[in-house]
Amino acid sequence: MVDWNVNYNPYFRRHILLMHSRIVEMGPSHGVILPAWFNVKESKSKTTVKAGWKSDFLRMYQACFDIKLDRKDRIPMSRFDSALLKVEVMTIAKDTRGQPLAKINQYSRVKRCIEVIS
């Protein structure tokens, strides 16, 4: 993971965790940085994230790092610092109305982290 931050999104009226990941696998996409967005809760901490028990982020975090968290309000992001992750990437090819996007307007993002490789 390259970096992360939590910001309030006034359009969706919620806090969004934005994570940037770099592709390290050799190939045509090597070095590309992809975003991942997750719904989280407001947190005053600069090193941890707060999320609900049934949130996509918390479930992905526990499955990826194979740990059971005791608290949902202190999810340490430091585990991502030195981790090499296998992720699922999705390509966005339709807009919010379901209309197909032109090839130039399509983009990819990380859907979820599957596992830690090293």
QUITADA-V729665 format. One record per residue. N is the residue number from 1. PHI is phi in degrees with one decimal (999 if undefined). Layout:
n->N phi->PHI
n->N phi->PHI
//
This chain:
n->1 phi->999
n->2 phi->-83.7
n->3 phi->-160.7
n->4 phi->-153.1
n->5 phi->-161.2
n->6 phi->-114.4
n->7 phi->-133.8
n->8 phi->-83.2
n->9 phi->-106.2
n->10 phi->-66.1
n->11 phi->-65.8
n->12 phi->-90.8
n->13 phi->57.1
n->14 phi->-157.4
n->15 phi->-88.6
n->16 phi->-121.6
n->17 phi->-89.7
n->18 phi->-110.4
n->19 phi->-116.0
n->20 phi->-107.7
n->21 phi->-124.9
n->22 phi->-103.5
n->23 phi->-78.3
n->24 phi->-108.6
n->25 phi->-70.7
n->26 phi->-66.6
n->27 phi->153.6
n->28 phi->-65.7
n->29 phi->-100.4
n->30 phi->-57.4
n->31 phi->88.5
n->32 phi->-69.4
n->33 phi->-101.5
n->34 phi->-111.9
n->35 phi->-88.6
n->36 phi->-139.4
n->37 phi->-116.7
n->38 phi->-138.1
n->39 phi->-77.2
n->40 phi->-136.1
n->41 phi->-106.0
n->42 phi->-62.6
n->43 phi->-138.7
n->44 phi->-84.0
n->45 phi->-77.2
n->46 phi->-97.3
n->47 phi->-119.3
n->48 phi->-128.5
n->49 phi->-124.2
n->50 phi->-118.0
n->51 phi->-146.9
n->52 phi->-76.1
n->53 phi->-59.8
n->54 phi->-101.9
n->55 phi->-75.5
n->56 phi->-60.6
n->57 phi->-64.9
n->58 phi->-63.5
n->59 phi->-64.2
n->60 phi->-64.6
n->61 phi->-59.2
n->62 phi->-64.1
n->63 phi->-69.9
n->64 phi->-66.6
n->65 phi->-95.7
n->66 phi->53.0
n->67 phi->-134.9
n->68 phi->-105.6
n->69 phi->-78.3
n->70 phi->-84.7
n->71 phi->-128.8
n->72 phi->-93.7
n->73 phi->-102.1
n->74 phi->-136.8
n->75 phi->-91.0
n->76 phi->-73.2
n->77 phi->-84.8
n->78 phi->-64.3
n->79 phi->-62.2
n->80 phi->-78.4
n->81 phi->-56.6
n->82 phi->-109.3
n->83 phi->-90.5
n->84 phi->-97.6
n->85 phi->-111.1
n->86 phi->-94.3
n->87 phi->-121.4
n->88 phi->-98.9
n->89 phi->-106.3
n->90 phi->-123.3
n->91 phi->-104.0
n->92 phi->-87.9
n->93 phi->-117.9
n->94 phi->-131.4
n->95 phi->-85.3
n->96 phi->-66.3
n->97 phi->-93.0
n->98 phi->85.6
n->99 phi->-82.2
n->100 phi->-65.2
n->101 phi->-88.4
n->102 phi->-63.5
n->103 phi->-53.1
n->104 phi->-67.0
n->105 phi->-95.6
n->106 phi->-74.2
n->107 phi->-147.1
n->108 phi->-115.5
n->109 phi->-150.1
n->110 phi->-79.1
n->111 phi->-84.4
n->112 phi->-164.6
n->113 phi->-89.6
n->114 phi->-91.8
n->115 phi->-160.7
n->116 phi->-89.7
n->117 phi->-86.4
n->118 phi->-155.0
//
